[in-house]
Amino acid sequence: MPRRIDTYLADLLPEDKFAFYEVVRDFSDQEIAPNLLRWEREHQLVPDDAIARMADLGLFGLPIEERYGGQGGDQLDLVLMGLALAYHSQSVAITPGAALSLGAKPLQLCGTEAQKKAHLPDLAHGKRMFVFGLSEPGRGSDAANPQVTARRSGSGWVIQGEKCWSTNAHWASHVVVHALTNPAAPNGKRSTCFIVPMDARGVHYQEMAGKKVWEQSSTGSITFDNVEVPGDAVLGEVDQGFKVMVTTLNGGRLFIASLALGSLAFALDKTRTYAEERIQFDEQPIGRFQRVQDVILDMDIALERNLTWLLHLCRRYDEGQVSREQCAKVKVDSSRVASDLVALAMEVCGGVACLDEFGLIRHHNDLFVTRVGEGSNFALKDLIVRPLRQR
Ligand SMILES: Cc1cc2nc3c(=O)[nH]c(=O)nc-3n(C[C@H](O)[C@H](O)[C@H](O)COP(=O)(O)OP(=O)(O)OC[C@H]3O[C@@H](n4cnc5c(N)ncnc54)[C@H](O)[C@@H]3O)c2cc1C
């Protein structure tokens, strides 16, 4: 059966963009899908050779400008990569995805020329990885008020505290740390971002144990024990760190929506195939039951609708014309709809759906992260509702 998502993308994309999607899709089919079950059962992170293959394909440099050694692509490329890789594994997709949309992006948006020249070429080739240090044990949704602090010391700064949930920490060369620098300032102007090498004295990383979602993705806790950094480690302006982080999250949320839709696309194909093959009562397929058809149809409608919406927003993002609310909305809706429908898809498939080799349970579990990550959906609704409440 042809993939349903391919039918939509072929129609929605220009030829060159669809051809790029096909390259990543084929890589994902041939080099990721056959290994996933083994990686899961052996509790492995994405292996180094798979990361090296993605770097060879240029995936770590997709939206990085050519003058810094990247592919010179755009947000649409990033989202197409997300869709193609997340069809099999969100864990694999988020590895280059977070490296770019959360790691390299703040540097691209707010870095000085010297910072860009120092880091972007290696980031583009997968030789370095930046992680996004926003969340902390005591600060999740209330991210504007970090408990990690940075105090001035001579011409530099000293950083103290702990970040957690840092995606890609295992492979990271640097962490972009969001730290409190001016507690007396108004909300949103109290913090500064710093580029901190993971091998700086006083930086300690530990993989977070017991995570049962995104199982092949690295998620670390990083502590800073009086870490000294020079003045030029500041990313963006002093006391404007929250702006750096929230601006970065616009593209990040478009990427998270692509993960949700990649999972939904997989579930749709799996379920419609199974519904035709599973025979119950009178030697007939379960796909003849209208309630089963309803679930499949709802998945198909949601996939076409949200793909069209997401690709439209990527183009607007690339034109610099997208708002925070628009990015949050497509993330909230895609993650919510995909989560609801994948749970129903599992019900359509019955008991077999709970087996890891069937694939649906992986997507069901991973979809939780798309609802909570990069702003929990509940918290983001505070933002989305604002234009509706203006008088
Ligand atoms: C696998 C994974 C990877 C991650 N990667 C990164 C990363 O690379 N870098 C990084 O910085 N962070 C990362 N995160 C952290 C993620 O961004 C946070 O989990 C998220 O921001 C929510 O914070 P929290 O978990 O502390 O929840 P809390 O802020 O404690 O919120 C808990 C719940 O309270 C409710 N709630 C909170 N605020 C509101 C509100 N204003 N209105 C209504 N309800 C509300 C919601 O239901 C919310 O889910 C990752 C998380 C996961 C699970």
The ligand as a Tripos MOL2 file, in Angstrom:
@<TRIPOS>MOLECULE
LIG
   53    58     1     0     0
SMALL
NO_CHARGES

@<TRIPOS>ATOM
      1 C1         11.9230   13.7210   26.7110 C.3       1 LIG1
      2 C2         11.9970   15.1860   27.0220 C.ar      1 LIG1
      3 C3         12.9590   15.9830   26.4020 C.ar      1 LIG1
      4 C4         13.0880   17.3350   26.7450 C.ar      1 LIG1
      5 N1         14.0980   18.0990   26.1660 N.ar      1 LIG1
      6 C5         14.3280   19.3460   26.6530 C.ar      1 LIG1
      7 C6         15.4790   20.1000   26.2130 C.ar      1 LIG1
      8 O1         16.2470   19.6750   25.3250 O.2       1 LIG1
      9 N2         15.7430   21.2930   26.8020 N.ar      1 LIG1
     10 C7         14.9230   21.8130   27.7720 C.ar      1 LIG1
     11 O2         15.2110   22.8960   28.2600 O.2       1 LIG1
     12 N3         13.8140   21.1400   28.1810 N.ar      1 LIG1
     13 C8         13.5070   19.9270   27.6570 C.ar      1 LIG1
     14 N4         12.4060   19.2280   28.0960 N.ar      1 LIG1
     15 C9         11.5810   19.7880   29.1700 C.3       1 LIG1
     16 C10        10.2040   20.2520   28.7060 C.3       1 LIG1
     17 O3         10.3220   21.3970   27.9100 O.3       1 LIG1
     18 C11         9.3720   20.4540   29.9810 C.3       1 LIG1
     19 O4          9.0470   19.1470   30.4500 O.3       1 LIG1
     20 C12         8.1530   21.2980   29.7620 C.3       1 LIG1
     21 O5          8.5100   22.6190   29.5160 O.3       1 LIG1
     22 C13         7.2010   21.2490   30.9730 C.3       1 LIG1
     23 O6          7.9070   21.5020   32.1530 O.3       1 LIG1
     24 P1          7.7490   20.4990   33.4010 P.3       1 LIG1
     25 O7          7.9090   19.1120   32.9140 O.co2     1 LIG1
     26 O8          8.6440   20.9720   34.4740 O.co2     1 LIG1
     27 O9          6.2380   20.6580   33.8480 O.3       1 LIG1
     28 P2          5.6260   21.7580   34.8450 P.3       1 LIG1
     29 O10         5.9930   23.1200   34.4210 O.co2     1 LIG1
     30 O11         5.8830   21.3450   36.2390 O.co2     1 LIG1
     31 O12         4.1000   21.5390   34.5230 O.3       1 LIG1
     32 C14         3.4360   20.3220   34.8640 C.3       1 LIG1
     33 C15         2.0440   20.4080   34.3330 C.3       1 LIG1
     34 O13         1.3440   21.4730   35.0030 O.3       1 LIG1
     35 C16         0.4140   22.0400   34.1270 C.3       1 LIG1
     36 N5          0.7530   23.4630   33.9320 N.ar      1 LIG1
     37 C17         1.9550   24.0680   34.0990 C.ar      1 LIG1
     38 N6          1.8810   25.3740   33.8080 N.ar      1 LIG1
     39 C18         0.5930   25.6130   33.4650 C.ar      1 LIG1
     40 C19        -0.1170   26.7580   33.0290 C.ar      1 LIG1
     41 N7          0.4860   27.9590   32.9080 N.pl3     1 LIG1
     42 N8         -1.4330   26.6190   32.7300 N.ar      1 LIG1
     43 C20        -2.0370   25.4160   32.8370 C.ar      1 LIG1
     44 N9         -1.4260   24.2940   33.2270 N.ar      1 LIG1
     45 C21        -0.1330   24.3860   33.5250 C.ar      1 LIG1
     46 C22         0.5400   21.2540   32.8170 C.3       1 LIG1
     47 O14        -0.3530   20.1770   32.7970 O.3       1 LIG1
     48 C23         1.9430   20.7470   32.8400 C.3       1 LIG1
     49 O15         2.1440   19.6530   31.9570 O.3       1 LIG1
     50 C24        12.2100   17.8940   27.7060 C.ar      1 LIG1
     51 C25        11.2080   17.1050   28.2860 C.ar      1 LIG1
     52 C26        11.0990   15.7740   27.9560 C.ar      1 LIG1
     53 C27        10.0220   14.9490   28.6230 C.3       1 LIG1
@<TRIPOS>BOND
     1     1     2 1
     2     2     3 ar
     3     2    52 ar
     4     3     4 ar
     5     4     5 ar
     6     4    50 ar
     7     5     6 ar
     8     6     7 ar
     9     6    13 1
    10     7     8 2
    11     7     9 ar
    12     9    10 ar
    13    10    11 2
    14    10    12 ar
    15    12    13 ar
    16    13    14 ar
    17    14    15 1
    18    14    50 ar
    19    15    16 1
    20    16    17 1
    21    16    18 1
    22    18    19 1
    23    18    20 1
    24    20    21 1
    25    20    22 1
    26    22    23 1
    27    23    24 1
    28    24    25 2
    29    24    26 1
    30    24    27 1
    31    27    28 1
    32    28    29 2
    33    28    30 1
    34    28    31 1
    35    31    32 1
    36    32    33 1
    37    33    34 1
    38    33    48 1
    39    34    35 1
    40    35    36 1
    41    35    46 1
    42    36    37 ar
    43    36    45 ar
    44    37    38 ar
    45    38    39 ar
    46    39    40 ar
    47    39    45 ar
    48    40    41 1
    49    40    42 ar
    50    42    43 ar
    51    43    44 ar
    52    44    45 ar
    53    46    47 1
    54    46    48 1
    55    48    49 1
    56    50    51 ar
    57    51    52 ar
    58    52    53 1
@<TRIPOS>SUBSTRUCTURE
     1 LIG1         1 GROUP 0 **** ****
